[in-house]
Amino acid sequence: MPMFEYKGRTEDGMMVSGVQEAADLDALGAALMVSRITPIEIKQKAAGAMAFNLFEEKVTSLDVMLFSRQMYTLLKAGIPIMRALAGIQNSVGNPKLAQVVGQLRVSLDSGRELSVALTEHPKVFDNFYISMIRVGEGTGNLDNIFLRLAEHIEFERFMRGQIKSALQYPTFVMIAMAIAIVVINVMVIPQFEKVFATMHADLPFITKMLIAFSNFMRNYWFVLIGMMVGAVWTFKSYTSTPAGRSQWDRIKMRIPIAGKIIFKGTMARFARSFALSTRSGLPILSALRLVSQTVENDYIAAKILSMSSGIERGETILRTATQTGVFNSLVLQMIAVGEESGSLDDLMQQIADMYQSDVEYDVKTLGAQIEPILIIFLGILVLILALGVFLPIWDMSSVMLKGS
């Protein structure tokens, strides 16, 4: 069905606008009237604009974080939720978010709960966010839930940034090395090959290998590019499957140096999300199932779901956590203390803080950890090139000295 842009007024005279799917103009007009919105303007959205509007502003996690903080402040001050949403819609800087907030107001005005209205925007509000709002509605603690969600999103953004920083340096080093190898094989070795050809001497094996690889790269570069494209396509196809994605998520955590940062960052997000869920009033089983959707790692998510299955069978949290094999002894001790004392949410928060501190330290010392590996690799590369290039020259020099 086509998409339509509309503008209208609610019963209290407030201007609203949005984008909605409908069979035709009349169908959308009727739907708006049912929602107690008097349509002022309705026009079909151009298909090209929907498909190729690359410059359309999107709602980012930062926008959602600021929205959550504003909702907390306004609700805490005693402002009704409809007035709070109206104020945010009129003051927010992102037009797309303003449109989403306007649609939330329309849904609330038609009698829906906020958590139900949020489900209409899955690209903006994830399942974790919606579930927390639903808990807040049930407990009458919606303002504090918005504050906790804002802090949670801020933490998520921080951990994603840390993991991204951890991967940037190794990626840059690998790209730089690849460029250096290409330049050497395309520009440097061919020049030495011309010199060796004038010597009419039998070349060492390592020199022959370097020249052969250089010739292959220059003459069959399209084969190498095809192989790389094929490898990337195969990797993308495999990791798009559930089994492949889980396997890759497991392998990522075993990458030297960067892998431990990815693992600790993932565990920090799990522990903090679990603490937030249980503090907000969710039962442990529901919290585990919900948190498994937020860690962005299918391998760890499967382990978390296995914990919920074990608890359903009557096992303790400590036993199920031990069986996963992803928690170290210190974390297991903290889980045991939290379970026995009834303060599991506090202990999980401490676990999250511990992992966060480890991630920050590892990222700061990442350069110092990678340098030894980089030096060894460069040393091997220089040694191979030196032997391949200079061995024939040394051999010729020895022959000339003996001849003289």
Secondary structure, DSSP 8 states (H G I E B T S, - for coil): --EEEEEEEETT--EEEEEEE-SSHHHHHHHHHHTTEEEEEEEE--HHHHHH-TT-----HHHHHHHHHHHHHHHHTT--HHHHHHHHHHH-S-HHHHHHHHHHHHHHHTT--HHHHHTT-TTTS-HHHHHHHHHHHHHT-HHHHHHHHHHHHHHHHHHHHHHHHHHHHHHHHHHHHHHHHHHIIIIIHHHHHHHHHHHT----HHHHHHHHHHHHHHHSHHHHHHHHHHHHHHHHHHHTSHHHHHHHHHHHTTSTTHHHHHHHHHHHHHHHHHHHHHHTT--HHHHHHHHTTTSS-HHHHHHHHHHHHHHHTT--HHHHHHHHS-S-HHHHHHHHHHHHHT-HHHHHHHHHHHHHHHHHHHHHTHHHHHHHHHHHHHHHHHHHHHHHHHHHHHHHHHHHHHH-
